[in-house]
Amino acid sequence: MNILFAILLGITVVLLISLVILMVQSKPQEKNDQPFVLLQQQVESLRKQVNDSMQSNSQAMGQQLNSVIEIVNKQLNNVNKTLGDRLENTSRVVGEVQKGLGSLSQSTERILEVGKDISSLQEILKAPKLRGSLGELFLNELLSQILPPENFAQQYKFKSGEIVDAIVKIGNKIVSVDSKFPLENFVKMLEAKTDDEKRSLRKKFITDVKKHIDSIASKYILPDEGTFDFALMYIPAENVYYETIIKNDLLDERAISSYALEKRIVPVSPNSLYAYLQVIVLGLKGLQVEKNAQSILENLQRLKGDFERFKTEFEILGKHLNSAKSKYEDSDKRLIKFEERLASSSDNVAVPAGTPVQKNLLDI
């Protein structure tokens, strides 16, 4: 505002001076006109002052403009830096999103490939014997990845002659694990075209599963041979587990899970078996700690016995030392008395003249 006012004032003064000059020039000049000369001098002085003022104002304006330009440049630099940082962050985020989209695309392709493989696998699994072998293979792979070799075994044979696919050893007992899950009617149910056919095959499938549960309960729960009073029924695929256990429960039919638990059979999928095995691993670690603690207690008991024997011997030694000390003190007292009596006797006995004095044996 001050600069604008100075500019306007300067312009006004210049206009006034120009007007005065024009008026002076328009009048006829007289040779000895003193007022005119004085006026001309004043005008020149005023013009000089105006020029000086305009130069000062111009310099001030230049300095202020330079300051404003410097401030604006700093602000622009800050804005550019901030904008650059944000653009860099945006570029990084976009790169991560693109990377994630690439991974998602790869995952989608893999899922499609897995879907194709599953379709092919369904054809392969039509042979019941091959299905059982694959179930045993998957079960053994899972057990070997989680449990130490000494805590599980395959194809365990009971005294009755029955052979279970696998056992898990927990302490002195074992858990039977069966992997021969009946899938024949389940595969047919998936391939069925009509709802009636699917319902019929589903009922057959449920009947097969219940028969299999009864078979496991009668063959592999043998407490007399060291088994726990329950067994695991391994279902080799998550979708089969869902259709068999979870979906069946949701349909509110005679739930297979309830029937299995009544028979002390626990249905497990690969994921849930993994969770069970993790719990078993923790239990095995607890048993190991218990064994170590028992060993420590046994060592402490032996140490306690050794200490008791040492204490007894030390007390006997103390008694012997006390007895020896007592006898030593008695002997010392008797020796002192004997010495006193001996000294008293020697003082009372007169030695005849000319009798040689016998030297003390201690002085020889």
C-alpha positions as CSV (number, residue, x, y, z in Angstrom):
1,M,0.0,0.0,0.0
2,N,2.8,2.4,0.8
3,I,4.6,1.8,-2.5
4,L,1.3,2.3,-4.4
5,F,0.7,5.5,-2.6
6,A,4.2,6.8,-3.3
7,I,3.8,5.9,-7.0
8,L,0.5,7.7,-7.2
9,L,1.9,10.7,-5.4
10,G,5.0,10.8,-7.7
11,I,2.7,10.7,-10.8
12,T,0.6,13.5,-9.4
13,V,3.6,15.7,-8.7
14,V,5.0,15.0,-12.2
15,L,1.7,16.0,-13.7
16,L,1.6,19.2,-11.7
17,I,5.2,20.1,-12.6
18,S,4.5,19.4,-16.3
19,L,1.4,21.7,-16.1
20,V,3.4,24.5,-14.5
21,I,6.2,24.2,-17.1
22,L,3.6,24.3,-19.9
23,M,2.0,27.4,-18.3
24,V,5.4,29.1,-17.9
25,Q,6.5,28.3,-21.4
26,S,3.2,29.6,-22.8
27,K,3.8,33.1,-21.2
28,P,6.0,35.5,-23.0
29,Q,9.3,35.7,-21.2
30,E,10.6,39.1,-20.2
31,K,14.3,39.6,-19.8
32,N,14.4,40.9,-16.3
33,D,11.3,39.1,-14.8
34,Q,12.6,38.1,-11.4
35,P,9.4,36.3,-10.3
36,F,9.5,34.1,-13.3
37,V,13.2,33.2,-12.7
38,L,12.4,32.4,-9.1
39,L,9.4,30.2,-10.1
40,Q,11.6,28.4,-12.6
41,Q,14.2,27.7,-10.0
42,Q,11.5,26.4,-7.6
43,V,10.2,24.2,-10.4
44,E,13.7,22.8,-11.1
45,S,14.2,22.2,-7.4
46,L,10.8,20.5,-7.1
47,R,11.6,18.4,-10.2
48,K,14.9,17.4,-8.7
49,Q,13.2,16.4,-5.4
50,V,10.6,14.4,-7.3
51,N,13.3,12.6,-9.2
52,D,15.2,11.9,-6.0
53,S,12.1,10.7,-4.4
54,M,11.2,8.5,-7.3
55,Q,14.7,7.0,-7.4
56,S,14.5,6.3,-3.6
57,N,11.0,4.8,-4.1
58,S,12.3,2.8,-7.0
59,Q,15.2,1.4,-5.0
60,A,12.9,0.6,-2.1
61,M,10.5,-1.1,-4.5
62,G,13.3,-3.1,-6.0
63,Q,14.5,-4.2,-2.6
64,Q,11.0,-5.2,-1.5
65,L,10.4,-6.9,-4.8
66,N,13.7,-8.8,-4.3
67,S,12.5,-9.9,-0.8
68,V,9.2,-10.9,-2.1
69,I,10.8,-12.9,-5.0
70,E,13.2,-14.6,-2.5
71,I,10.3,-15.5,-0.2
72,V,8.3,-16.8,-3.2
73,N,11.3,-18.8,-4.4
74,K,11.7,-20.4,-1.0
75,Q,8.1,-21.3,-0.8
76,L,8.2,-22.7,-4.3
77,N,11.3,-24.8,-3.4
78,N,9.5,-26.1,-0.3
79,V,6.4,-26.8,-2.4
80,N,8.5,-28.6,-5.0
81,K,10.3,-30.7,-2.3
82,T,7.0,-31.6,-0.7
83,L,5.4,-32.4,-4.0
84,G,8.5,-34.4,-5.0
85,D,8.3,-36.4,-1.7
86,R,4.6,-37.1,-2.2
87,L,5.1,-38.1,-5.8
88,E,7.9,-40.4,-4.7
89,N,5.6,-41.9,-2.1
90,T,2.8,-42.2,-4.6
91,S,5.2,-43.8,-7.1
92,R,6.3,-46.3,-4.4
93,V,2.7,-47.1,-3.4
94,V,1.8,-47.5,-7.0
95,G,4.8,-49.8,-7.5
96,E,3.7,-51.9,-4.5
97,V,0.2,-52.1,-5.7
98,Q,1.4,-53.2,-9.2
99,K,3.6,-55.8,-7.5
100,G,0.6,-57.0,-5.4
101,L,-1.5,-57.1,-8.5
102,G,1.2,-59.1,-10.2
103,S,1.3,-61.6,-7.3
104,L,-2.5,-61.7,-7.3
105,S,-2.5,-62.5,-11.0
106,Q,0.0,-65.3,-10.4
107,S,-2.0,-66.6,-7.5
108,T,-5.1,-66.6,-9.7
109,E,-3.3,-68.5,-12.4
110,R,-2.1,-71.0,-9.8
111,I,-5.6,-71.4,-8.5
112,L,-6.8,-72.1,-12.0
113,E,-4.0,-74.6,-12.5
114,V,-4.9,-76.2,-9.2
115,G,-8.5,-76.4,-10.3
116,K,-7.4,-78.2,-13.4
117,D,-5.2,-80.5,-11.3
118,I,-8.2,-81.2,-9.0
119,S,-10.3,-82.2,-12.0
120,S,-7.6,-84.5,-13.1
121,L,-7.1,-85.8,-9.6
122,Q,-10.8,-86.7,-9.3
123,E,-10.4,-89.0,-12.3
124,I,-7.3,-90.6,-10.7
125,L,-9.0,-91.0,-7.3
126,K,-11.8,-93.1,-8.8
127,A,-9.8,-96.2,-7.7
128,P,-10.5,-96.8,-4.0
129,K,-7.2,-98.5,-3.4
130,L,-5.3,-95.6,-4.9
131,R,-7.3,-93.1,-2.8
132,G,-6.3,-95.0,0.3
133,S,-2.6,-95.0,-0.7
134,L,-2.6,-91.3,-1.3
135,G,-4.4,-90.6,2.0
136,E,-1.7,-92.6,3.8
137,L,1.0,-90.7,1.8
138,F,-0.4,-87.3,2.8
139,L,-0.8,-88.4,6.4
140,N,2.8,-89.7,6.7
141,E,4.1,-86.5,5.1
142,L,2.3,-84.4,7.6
143,L,3.3,-86.5,10.6
144,S,7.0,-86.5,9.5
145,Q,7.0,-82.7,9.1
146,I,5.7,-82.0,12.7
147,L,6.6,-85.0,15.0
148,P,10.0,-86.5,15.8
149,P,10.5,-89.9,14.2
150,E,10.3,-91.7,17.6
151,N,6.8,-90.3,18.3
152,F,4.9,-91.8,15.4
153,A,4.8,-95.0,13.3
154,Q,3.2,-96.2,10.1
155,Q,1.3,-99.5,9.6
156,Y,1.2,-100.3,13.2
157,K,0.0,-103.9,13.9
158,F,-2.1,-104.8,17.0
159,K,-2.1,-108.1,18.7
160,S,-5.5,-108.7,17.2
161,G,-3.9,-108.6,13.7
162,E,-5.5,-105.3,12.7
163,I,-3.2,-102.8,11.1
164,V,-3.8,-99.1,11.5
165,D,-2.4,-96.6,9.0
166,A,-0.5,-94.6,11.7
167,I,-0.1,-94.1,15.4
168,V,1.1,-91.2,17.5
169,K,3.0,-92.0,20.6
170,I,2.3,-89.8,23.7
171,G,4.1,-91.0,26.7
172,N,3.3,-94.6,27.3
173,K,0.2,-94.6,25.2
174,I,-0.7,-94.3,21.5
175,V,-3.3,-92.6,19.4
176,S,-4.6,-94.5,16.3
177,V,-5.0,-92.5,13.1
178,D,-7.0,-94.0,10.2
179,S,-6.7,-92.5,6.6
180,K,-8.8,-94.9,4.6
181,F,-11.8,-92.5,4.2
182,P,-14.6,-93.7,1.9
183,L,-14.8,-91.3,-1.0
184,E,-16.5,-93.3,-3.7
185,N,-20.1,-92.0,-3.2
186,F,-18.7,-88.6,-2.4
187,V,-17.2,-88.4,-5.9
188,K,-20.4,-89.7,-7.5
189,M,-22.3,-87.0,-5.5
190,L,-20.2,-84.3,-7.0
191,E,-20.7,-85.7,-10.5
192,A,-24.5,-86.0,-10.1
193,K,-26.7,-84.0,-12.5
194,T,-30.0,-83.7,-10.6
195,D,-30.8,-82.7,-7.0
196,D,-32.6,-86.0,-6.3
197,E,-29.6,-88.0,-7.4
198,K,-27.3,-85.8,-5.2
199,R,-29.5,-86.3,-2.2
200,S,-29.6,-90.0,-2.7
201,L,-25.8,-90.2,-3.1
202,R,-25.3,-88.0,-0.1
203,K,-27.3,-90.3,2.1
204,K,-25.2,-93.2,0.8
205,F,-22.1,-91.3,1.5
206,I,-23.2,-90.5,5.1
207,T,-24.0,-94.2,5.6
208,D,-20.5,-95.1,4.4
209,V,-18.9,-92.6,6.7
210,K,-20.8,-93.9,9.8
211,K,-19.9,-97.5,8.9
212,H,-16.3,-96.4,8.7
213,I,-16.5,-94.7,12.1
214,D,-17.9,-97.9,13.6
215,S,-15.0,-99.8,12.0
216,I,-12.4,-97.5,13.4
217,A,-14.0,-97.6,16.9
218,S,-14.0,-101.4,17.0
219,K,-10.6,-102.0,15.4
220,Y,-8.3,-99.3,16.7
221,I,-9.5,-98.2,20.1
222,L,-7.8,-100.9,22.3
223,P,-7.0,-99.6,25.8
224,D,-5.7,-103.0,26.7
225,E,-2.9,-102.6,24.1
226,G,-2.0,-99.1,25.2
227,T,-4.2,-96.9,23.1
228,F,-6.1,-93.9,24.3
229,D,-9.9,-94.2,24.5
230,F,-10.3,-92.3,21.2
231,A,-8.9,-92.4,17.6
232,L,-8.5,-89.9,14.8
233,M,-10.3,-90.3,11.4
234,Y,-8.1,-88.4,8.8
235,I,-10.1,-86.9,6.0
236,P,-7.5,-86.1,3.3
237,A,-9.0,-83.0,1.7
238,E,-10.5,-79.8,3.2
239,N,-13.5,-79.7,0.8
240,V,-14.4,-83.3,1.7
241,Y,-14.1,-82.4,5.4
242,Y,-16.4,-79.4,4.8
243,E,-19.0,-81.4,3.0
244,T,-18.8,-84.3,5.5
245,I,-18.6,-82.5,8.9
246,I,-19.4,-78.8,8.6
247,K,-22.1,-78.7,5.9
248,N,-23.7,-81.8,7.3
249,D,-24.0,-80.1,10.7
250,L,-25.5,-77.0,9.1
251,L,-28.2,-79.1,7.3
252,D,-29.2,-80.3,10.8
253,E,-29.3,-83.9,9.8
254,R,-28.0,-86.6,12.1
255,A,-24.7,-84.8,12.4
256,I,-21.7,-87.0,11.5
257,S,-19.5,-85.1,14.0
258,S,-21.9,-85.9,16.9
259,Y,-22.1,-89.5,15.8
260,A,-18.3,-89.7,15.6
261,L,-17.8,-88.2,19.0
262,E,-20.3,-90.6,20.5
263,K,-18.0,-93.4,19.2
264,R,-14.9,-91.6,20.5
265,I,-13.7,-90.8,16.9
266,V,-12.4,-87.4,16.1
267,P,-12.7,-86.3,12.4
268,V,-9.7,-84.3,11.3
269,S,-8.8,-82.5,8.1
270,P,-5.1,-81.7,7.1
271,N,-5.4,-78.3,8.7
272,S,-7.1,-79.4,11.9
273,L,-4.8,-82.4,12.2
274,Y,-1.9,-79.9,12.0
275,A,-3.4,-78.1,14.9
276,Y,-3.9,-81.3,16.9
277,L,-0.3,-82.3,16.2
278,Q,1.0,-78.9,17.4
279,V,-0.9,-79.5,20.7
280,I,0.6,-83.0,20.9
281,V,4.1,-81.5,20.3
282,L,3.5,-79.2,23.2
283,G,2.4,-82.1,25.3
284,L,5.5,-84.1,24.4
285,K,7.7,-81.2,25.4
286,G,5.8,-81.1,28.7
287,L,6.4,-84.8,29.1
288,Q,10.1,-84.2,28.5
289,V,10.2,-81.5,31.0
290,E,8.4,-83.8,33.5
291,K,11.0,-86.5,32.8
292,N,13.8,-84.0,33.3
293,A,12.2,-82.8,36.5
294,Q,11.8,-86.4,37.7
295,S,15.5,-87.0,37.0
296,I,16.4,-83.9,38.9
297,L,14.3,-85.0,41.8
298,E,16.0,-88.4,41.8
299,N,19.4,-86.8,41.8
300,L,18.3,-84.5,44.7
301,Q,17.1,-87.6,46.6
302,R,20.5,-89.3,46.1
303,L,22.2,-86.1,47.1
304,K,20.1,-85.9,50.2
305,G,21.0,-89.5,51.1
306,D,24.7,-88.7,50.6
307,F,24.3,-85.7,52.8
308,E,22.6,-87.6,55.5
309,R,25.4,-90.2,55.5
310,F,28.0,-87.5,55.6
311,K,26.1,-85.8,58.5
312,T,26.0,-89.1,60.5
313,E,29.7,-89.7,59.9
314,F,30.5,-86.0,60.8
315,E,28.5,-86.4,64.1
316,I,30.4,-89.6,64.9
317,L,33.7,-87.8,64.2
318,G,32.5,-84.9,66.4
319,K,31.8,-87.3,69.3
320,H,35.3,-88.9,68.9
321,L,36.9,-85.5,68.9
322,N,34.9,-84.5,72.0
323,S,35.9,-87.7,73.7
324,A,39.6,-87.2,72.8
325,K,39.4,-83.6,73.9
326,S,37.9,-84.7,77.3
327,K,40.6,-87.3,77.8
328,Y,43.2,-84.8,76.8
329,E,41.9,-82.3,79.4
330,D,41.8,-85.1,82.1
331,S,45.3,-86.2,81.2
332,D,46.5,-82.6,81.4
333,K,44.9,-82.1,84.8
334,R,46.5,-85.3,86.1
335,L,49.8,-84.3,84.7
336,I,49.6,-80.9,86.4
337,K,48.8,-82.6,89.7
338,F,51.5,-85.2,89.3
339,E,54.0,-82.4,88.6
340,E,52.9,-80.5,91.7
341,R,53.2,-83.6,93.9
342,L,56.6,-84.3,92.4
343,A,57.8,-80.8,93.1
344,S,56.4,-80.9,96.6
345,S,58.2,-84.2,97.3
346,S,61.5,-83.0,96.0
347,D,61.3,-79.9,98.3
348,N,60.7,-82.1,101.4
349,V,63.5,-84.6,100.7
350,A,67.1,-83.6,102.1
351,V,70.0,-84.7,100.0
352,P,73.0,-86.1,102.1
353,A,76.3,-84.5,101.7
354,G,78.6,-86.1,99.2
355,T,75.7,-87.7,97.3
356,P,76.0,-87.0,93.6
357,V,73.1,-85.1,92.2
358,Q,71.4,-87.0,89.4
359,K,70.7,-84.9,86.4
360,N,67.3,-84.5,85.0
361,L,66.8,-86.7,82.0
362,L,65.3,-83.8,80.2
363,D,68.5,-81.8,80.7
364,I,70.7,-84.4,79.2
